[in-house]
Amino acid sequence: MSFISYLITGISLGSVYAIIALGYTMVYGIAKMLNFAHGDVIMVGGYVVFVAVSNMGVNPYVALLISMATCTILGVTIERVAYKPLRGTSPLAVLITAIGVSYLLQNLALLIFGADTKAFTSVVNVPNLELFDGQLTISGVTIVTVIACIIIMAVLTLFVKKTKAGRAMQAVSEDRGAAQLMGINVNGTIALTFAIGSALAAVAGVLLCSAYPSLTPYTGSMPGIKAFVAAVFGGIGSIPGAMIGGILLGIIENLSKAYISSQLSDAIVFGVLIIVLLVRPTGILGKNIQEKV
């Protein structure tokens, strides 16, 4: 049963990566920008819930909604202030700006909350599931995380394909200039994409901190990087690809920790990414785009 237990834990961790990766893949798919400050938005979402629940006694589900609203506003603000002026400029300038925003958020958290690790109270109040006469236990957090990941991916897919705003996102992704000529508000569409991605970051942050109940200003850094790897792994720009990449990454990481080495698990994860990209540079579900000259 130990292998199955490790596998389920890996799927749970991978589901968190997938939710974060959905934010990366939407922003890149629409705005063609990589928001490397995305991981720190996760951290902000965790602190909002921590303060609301532990210090103010707010209901955990209300605290989650407050966290989503806060991260949504933060994401839109970051896009307007930091990224909008850089559209069409060098990718290096965008990268440097993203790193600057990331360090800014981390240092603000250090100033406000200090470097001490905070004990995070889980907002998930679902009983554990006992299988095979108690030989296999699936935690309530794992159940909620996996179900949340599936629902979010399904809703996002329907949103992009069936709604007017979603079709506007597809148009902006295909040809920003043509979309603007058709009357689509490009700035508003990109801001909406950042808003959705940041709201998902808040959900991912709460689920991550519920599964691993600790919180520091650096909580979102490594999960953010691994979620970016998951997005590339699955095919950045693809919503189903982000989910597949995230879950596979979580499984690989957890099985590596269990059967090879906990110290080498991160190296194994990045090594697998390199191998996949050598074989299929666009990722699992990525598409080759041929540019006409």
Steps between C-alpha positions, in 0.01 A plus 500: 500500500796733549544549124133589459526739793803674347321511164190664649712754689683575175170555319392737777824700481482492121145638512630805688774542240235467229282777649803731518610396150157594364576860599837487320359339188205742469716809538755371252234378258326839490764761582809304388663594832640280776392637837778369724352690794206257488649283775510794738132573438445150644685610814289816528184292474623275780575794729159658436327179612740462795426851629126472436461163674763509777494869596148612408299181547347514152327187365758305292283498186438874528874544552562307177268736310678802653834348397380446143373858479828637642715297261278597207551870577872440552533313169321772303710769672823318416390470137405868473802644680783259414415305185273718286775758426729214387274344238686462175839565662785259565409174681807565716344824626182311591703233680699756702180683592331177608797413722486851648128466577567161657769638731279797586214276614735277699664793678166665577389171658825490700442855628138434595509142629868434572707200396354261759301206369128536571288197587224497240158373605345283227182643351397157370250337732444169320543163678768257391401205283593155632540220244589129525409475869712800592811388311476798269405848622427786263497836676215744460743761365608258226140430400410870487818592311452242224130579459572875497765452230263303275215749547722803439644351181154407368351843583796684345479292183127571466557869580763541229304307236140603570492855639545833325791593727662162434470542125650847538795339680547258212488786249759704694719191524484440124548859378491794737487760224215331313309451825523873572372581151200273569409714802644277773636682804850352502606670825187383679540145367861475618404648840222240530752226429729625778198526732398139439855372536550689828169375644613145419832574672308584819314168483825313438671680789225404743501135385881484514515647852216271612694194383834628635391721793777760510533845351800727436569788259670243274220243502400564138848517344578133431139392431480790255813383317380140494158609373674685217688177425163319502355752256796453263488123555133482400529756220486862608188667370294180532251477791477117496878492456550700820292246693677200350842656550424595860374157601787318328749733666346440845509123451862504379608722791324294767615160370854636467494607865363161607717264296813689395595802714313791651806718440516409130126520428515856366796414277310199366195715425704753301693218333176341378394840363824528301451152354138572405594830333779331305253245367201736465601868530139626508406279796247217516199687358680799351458583132768588251435849360651561159566864424452611142775713355 
